[in-house]
């Protein structure tokens, strides 16, 4: 499991890999007849991928970013808990990141979807949906996760707006409001103290029979948190802003914010097809240098770490530094 302590340990090890800045080609499509071999191909050009590209670009690495332009948080209106970017729309953070990466002229961008990757000798070969094939010494997946929306009317429309996954990212903005937790068992118990710290109006919607132990249920009720076991019929909202939860028995709870953690899967299947292992939580399993269980294949961002824009940037920077260290060390050791 990715814990804050593990995250700090991993990044303290990566800090030694940070390298000297350099001036670098345009953030544009690679030319049709150009050399399609790169030091690194980054699949995913959002916060983590851009941060990695910057670290690599500043290390004079020839980098290709392949991205479809559809980040998973595109419905979220504002990003929070990110120093210097608190309250800024995610798309503005990404746009500014692209603008800054554009200054490094060994970094180029190709708009498409990666569909296959395989290793040929010491080189990885990656094919895109458009049929283009690119090669690189290292691959970095910054591909995020795909959330699987439950079939409840209104859920998908509210997701990332008033249905939230993280009290640290969005809890301050809904402090004091009537707030629900859509969870059961240990997950609800995990959320309960965090949400109760932000508001005194807390309801746990188990969407069926509660699975709490006797001690858990007693602790929840001692904190004046209501447990609602009726199944949810629909979410009442206006353009994603939640105003109520409609239950199967006809009752409506006037809830303004709801915490939920729906099931997810890896947004990109290529790492799994290559044999990369997953953690018990379904994240890509990494070592302390952001490398997956397949040598030469790295990952960063939501697909392998805590979900937050700040974390995505941190892991992207770390992955870029780690990859450059690996490449530099390999080249250095070849000198005779």
C-alpha positions as CSV (number, residue, x, y, z in Angstrom):
1,X,0.0,0.0,0.0
2,X,1.3,3.5,-0.8
3,X,1.6,5.4,2.5
4,X,2.8,8.9,3.1
5,X,5.9,7.5,4.7
6,X,6.7,5.3,1.8
7,X,6.1,8.2,-0.6
8,X,8.6,10.4,1.4
9,X,11.2,7.6,1.6
10,X,10.9,7.0,-2.2
11,X,11.3,10.6,-3.0
12,X,14.3,11.2,-0.7
13,X,16.1,8.4,-2.6
14,X,15.2,10.1,-5.9
15,X,16.4,13.5,-4.8
16,X,20.1,12.4,-5.4
17,X,19.2,11.9,-9.1
18,X,18.3,15.5,-9.9
19,X,20.6,16.8,-12.6
20,X,22.0,20.0,-14.1
21,X,19.7,22.2,-16.3
22,X,20.3,22.5,-20.0
23,X,18.8,24.4,-22.9
24,X,16.7,22.3,-25.1
25,X,13.5,21.5,-29.5
26,X,9.9,22.4,-29.8
27,X,6.9,20.9,-28.1
28,X,5.5,19.8,-31.5
29,X,4.8,16.7,-33.5
30,X,7.9,14.7,-34.6
31,X,8.5,15.2,-38.3
32,X,7.1,12.4,-40.5
33,X,10.6,11.5,-41.8
34,X,12.5,12.2,-38.6
35,X,14.4,9.7,-36.5
36,X,11.7,8.0,-34.3
37,X,14.2,6.8,-31.7
38,X,14.1,8.5,-28.3
39,X,15.8,8.3,-25.0
40,X,12.4,8.1,-23.3
41,X,8.8,7.8,-24.4
42,X,6.3,9.2,-21.9
43,X,2.8,7.8,-22.3
44,X,0.5,10.5,-20.8
45,X,1.0,14.2,-21.0
46,X,-0.8,15.5,-18.0
47,X,0.8,16.7,-14.7
48,X,3.0,13.7,-14.0
49,X,4.0,13.2,-17.6
50,X,4.9,16.9,-18.0
51,X,6.8,17.0,-14.8
52,X,8.9,14.0,-15.9
53,X,9.4,15.6,-19.3
54,X,10.7,18.8,-17.7
55,X,13.3,16.9,-15.6
56,X,14.4,14.9,-18.7
57,X,14.4,17.9,-21.0
58,X,16.6,19.8,-18.6
59,X,18.9,16.8,-18.7
60,X,19.2,17.0,-22.5
61,X,17.2,13.8,-23.0
62,X,15.4,13.3,-26.3
63,X,11.8,12.7,-25.1
64,X,8.5,12.0,-26.8
65,X,5.2,12.6,-25.0
66,X,2.2,10.7,-26.4
67,X,-1.1,12.0,-25.1
68,X,-4.8,11.9,-26.1
69,X,-5.6,15.2,-24.3
70,X,-8.2,13.7,-22.0
71,X,-7.1,13.9,-18.4
72,X,-9.2,12.0,-15.9
73,X,-9.9,15.1,-13.8
74,X,-11.1,17.2,-16.7
75,X,-14.5,17.6,-15.0
76,X,-13.0,19.0,-11.7
77,X,-13.4,22.7,-11.6
78,X,-10.5,23.6,-9.2
79,X,-7.3,22.0,-7.8
80,X,-6.4,22.4,-4.2
81,X,-3.7,21.6,-1.6
82,X,-1.0,22.3,-4.2
83,X,1.3,25.0,-3.1
84,X,1.3,28.1,-5.5
85,X,-1.6,26.5,-7.5
86,X,-4.3,26.4,-4.8
87,X,-7.7,27.0,-6.4
88,X,-6.4,27.0,-10.0
89,X,-8.4,25.0,-12.5
90,X,-6.6,21.8,-13.4
91,X,-6.6,22.6,-17.2
92,X,-4.8,25.9,-16.5
93,X,-2.1,24.1,-14.5
94,X,-1.7,21.6,-17.4
95,X,-1.6,24.4,-20.0
96,X,1.1,26.3,-18.1
97,X,3.1,23.1,-17.7
98,X,3.0,22.5,-21.4
99,X,4.0,26.0,-22.1
100,X,7.0,25.7,-19.8
101,X,8.0,22.3,-21.2
102,X,7.9,23.8,-24.6
103,X,11.1,25.7,-23.8
104,X,13.1,22.5,-23.9
105,X,13.8,21.6,-27.4
106,X,14.6,17.9,-27.0
107,X,11.0,17.3,-25.9
108,X,8.4,16.7,-28.5
109,X,4.7,15.8,-28.4
110,X,2.5,13.5,-30.4
111,X,-1.3,13.5,-30.0
112,X,-2.6,9.9,-30.2
113,X,-3.2,6.9,-28.0
114,X,-0.6,4.3,-27.4
115,X,-1.9,0.8,-28.1
116,X,1.0,-1.6,-27.9
117,X,4.6,-1.8,-26.6
118,X,7.2,-4.5,-26.8
119,X,10.9,-4.9,-26.2
120,X,13.2,-5.6,-29.0
121,X,16.7,-6.2,-27.7
122,X,17.7,-3.2,-25.6
123,X,15.0,-0.9,-27.2
124,X,11.3,-0.6,-26.6
125,X,9.0,-0.2,-29.6
126,X,5.7,1.5,-29.1
127,X,2.8,1.7,-31.6
128,X,0.1,4.3,-31.6
129,X,-3.5,4.2,-32.6
130,X,-2.6,6.2,-35.7
131,X,-0.2,3.5,-36.8
132,X,3.0,5.4,-36.0
133,X,5.8,3.4,-34.4
134,X,8.4,5.0,-32.1
135,X,11.4,3.5,-30.2
136,X,13.0,4.4,-26.9
137,X,15.5,3.2,-24.4
138,X,13.0,3.7,-21.6
139,X,9.3,3.8,-21.2
140,X,7.4,5.9,-18.7
141,X,3.7,5.5,-18.1
142,X,1.9,8.5,-16.7
143,X,-1.5,7.2,-17.7
144,X,-3.6,7.6,-14.6
145,X,-6.6,5.5,-13.7
146,X,-10.1,5.0,-15.1
147,X,-12.9,5.4,-12.5
148,X,-15.8,3.0,-12.9
149,X,-18.9,4.9,-12.2
150,X,-21.7,3.0,-10.4
151,X,-25.0,2.9,-12.3
152,X,-26.7,5.5,-10.1
153,X,-28.4,8.4,-11.9
154,X,-26.4,11.6,-11.2
155,X,-23.3,10.0,-10.0
156,X,-21.1,10.5,-13.1
157,X,-22.4,14.0,-13.5
158,X,-21.4,15.0,-9.9
159,X,-18.1,13.1,-9.9
160,X,-15.2,15.5,-9.3
161,X,-17.5,18.4,-8.7
162,X,-19.6,17.6,-5.5
163,X,-18.8,13.9,-5.3
164,X,-15.3,13.9,-3.9
165,X,-12.6,11.3,-3.3
166,X,-10.2,13.3,-1.1
167,X,-10.9,15.5,2.0
168,X,-7.5,17.1,1.6
169,X,-8.1,18.1,-2.1
170,X,-11.6,19.4,-1.7
171,X,-12.8,19.1,1.9
172,X,-12.1,22.8,2.9
173,X,-14.5,24.0,0.2
174,X,-17.4,22.0,1.6
175,X,-16.7,22.5,5.3
176,X,-19.7,22.9,7.5
177,X,-22.1,21.5,4.9
178,X,-24.3,18.4,5.2
179,X,-22.0,15.8,3.9
180,X,-22.4,12.1,3.0
181,X,-19.9,9.3,2.9
182,X,-20.9,6.6,0.3
183,X,-19.0,3.6,1.7
184,X,-19.3,0.7,4.0
185,X,-17.1,-1.2,6.5
186,X,-13.5,-0.2,6.8
187,X,-13.6,2.4,4.0
188,X,-16.4,4.3,5.8
189,X,-14.5,4.1,9.1
190,X,-11.5,5.5,7.3
191,X,-13.4,8.5,6.0
192,X,-15.5,9.2,9.1
193,X,-13.0,11.0,11.3
194,X,-11.6,13.0,8.4
195,X,-15.0,14.2,7.3
196,X,-16.3,14.7,10.9
197,X,-13.3,17.1,11.4
198,X,-14.7,19.3,8.6
199,X,-18.5,19.3,9.4
200,X,-20.8,18.2,12.2
201,X,-23.5,17.1,9.7
202,X,-22.2,13.7,8.5
203,X,-24.2,10.7,7.1
204,X,-22.8,7.4,6.0
205,X,-24.8,5.8,3.1
206,X,-23.9,2.1,3.0
207,X,-26.3,1.5,0.1
208,X,-27.5,-1.7,1.7
209,X,-26.9,-3.6,4.9
210,X,-24.0,-2.1,7.0
211,X,-21.0,-4.3,7.5
212,X,-19.5,-2.5,10.5
213,X,-18.3,-4.5,13.5
214,X,-20.1,-3.7,16.7
215,X,-17.2,-1.6,17.9
216,X,-17.1,0.4,14.7
217,X,-20.8,1.1,14.6
218,X,-20.7,2.2,18.3
219,X,-17.8,4.6,17.6
220,X,-19.5,6.1,14.6
221,X,-22.7,6.7,16.5
222,X,-20.8,8.2,19.5
223,X,-19.6,10.8,17.0
224,X,-23.2,11.7,16.0
225,X,-22.8,10.2,12.5
226,X,-25.9,8.8,11.1
227,X,-25.8,5.4,9.3
228,X,-28.3,5.1,6.5
229,X,-28.7,1.5,5.1
230,X,-31.4,2.1,2.5
231,X,-30.2,1.7,-1.1
232,X,-29.6,4.8,-3.1
233,X,-31.9,5.4,-6.0
234,X,-30.6,8.6,-7.5
235,X,-28.6,11.8,-6.8
236,X,-30.3,15.1,-7.1
237,X,-28.1,17.8,-8.6
238,X,-27.9,20.9,-10.7
239,X,-25.0,20.7,-13.2
240,X,-23.0,18.5,-10.9
241,X,-23.8,20.4,-7.7
242,X,-25.4,17.9,-5.3
243,X,-28.5,18.9,-3.4
244,X,-29.9,15.6,-2.2
245,X,-29.7,11.8,-2.1
246,X,-32.9,10.0,-3.1
247,X,-33.3,6.6,-1.5
248,X,-35.2,3.6,-2.7
249,X,-37.8,4.0,0.0
250,X,-38.6,7.6,-1.2
251,X,-36.7,9.4,1.5
252,X,-34.5,12.3,0.4
253,X,-31.5,13.5,2.4
254,X,-30.4,17.1,1.7
255,X,-26.7,16.4,1.2
256,X,-24.5,19.0,-0.4
257,X,-21.3,17.0,-0.7
258,X,-20.5,13.3,-0.9
259,X,-17.3,11.4,-0.4
260,X,-16.9,8.2,-2.4
261,X,-14.2,5.9,-3.8
262,X,-15.6,4.0,-6.7
263,X,-13.8,1.1,-8.2
264,X,-11.1,1.9,-10.8
265,X,-8.8,0.2,-13.3
266,X,-5.6,1.1,-15.0
267,X,-6.5,3.6,-17.7
268,X,-3.8,2.1,-20.0
269,X,-3.5,-1.7,-20.3
270,X,-0.1,-1.7,-21.9
271,X,1.9,-2.1,-18.7
272,X,-0.2,-5.1,-17.7
273,X,0.2,-6.6,-21.2
274,X,4.0,-6.2,-20.8
275,X,3.8,-8.1,-17.5
276,X,4.0,-5.2,-14.9
277,X,2.8,-6.3,-11.5
278,X,0.0,-4.5,-9.6
279,X,-0.3,-3.9,-5.8
280,X,-3.2,-5.2,-3.8
281,X,-4.9,-1.9,-4.4
282,X,-4.6,-2.2,-8.2
283,X,-1.8,0.3,-8.7
284,X,1.4,-0.4,-10.6
285,X,4.0,-1.8,-8.3
286,X,7.2,0.3,-8.2
287,X,10.6,0.2,-6.6
288,X,12.0,3.3,-4.9
289,X,13.1,4.7,-8.3
290,X,9.7,4.6,-9.9
291,X,10.6,1.5,-12.0
292,X,7.9,-1.2,-12.4
293,X,8.6,-4.9,-12.1
294,X,9.7,-4.8,-15.8
295,X,13.2,-3.4,-16.1
296,X,13.3,-0.2,-18.2
297,X,9.5,0.5,-17.7
298,X,8.6,3.2,-15.2
299,X,5.4,4.8,-13.9
300,X,4.3,8.0,-12.2
301,X,1.1,9.8,-11.2
302,X,-2.2,8.3,-10.3
303,X,-1.5,4.9,-11.8
304,X,0.9,4.2,-9.0
305,X,0.6,6.7,-6.2
306,X,-1.8,8.8,-4.0
307,X,-4.3,10.7,-6.2
308,X,-3.5,14.4,-6.0
309,X,-2.1,16.9,-8.6
310,X,0.8,17.8,-6.3
311,X,1.7,14.1,-5.9
312,X,1.5,13.5,-9.6
313,X,4.0,16.4,-10.2
314,X,6.3,15.1,-7.4
315,X,6.3,11.5,-8.7
316,X,6.7,12.7,-12.3
317,X,9.8,14.8,-11.4
318,X,11.2,11.8,-9.4
319,X,10.6,9.4,-12.3
320,X,12.3,11.8,-14.8
321,X,15.3,12.1,-12.5
322,X,15.5,8.4,-11.9
323,X,15.4,7.6,-15.6
324,X,18.1,10.2,-16.4
325,X,20.2,8.7,-13.6
326,X,19.8,5.2,-15.1
327,X,20.6,6.4,-18.7
328,X,23.6,8.6,-17.6
329,X,25.1,5.8,-15.5
330,X,24.7,3.2,-18.3
331,X,26.4,5.6,-20.8
332,X,29.1,6.5,-18.3
333,X,30.0,2.9,-17.6
334,X,30.3,2.1,-21.3
335,X,33.3,4.5,-21.6
336,X,36.7,2.8,-21.9
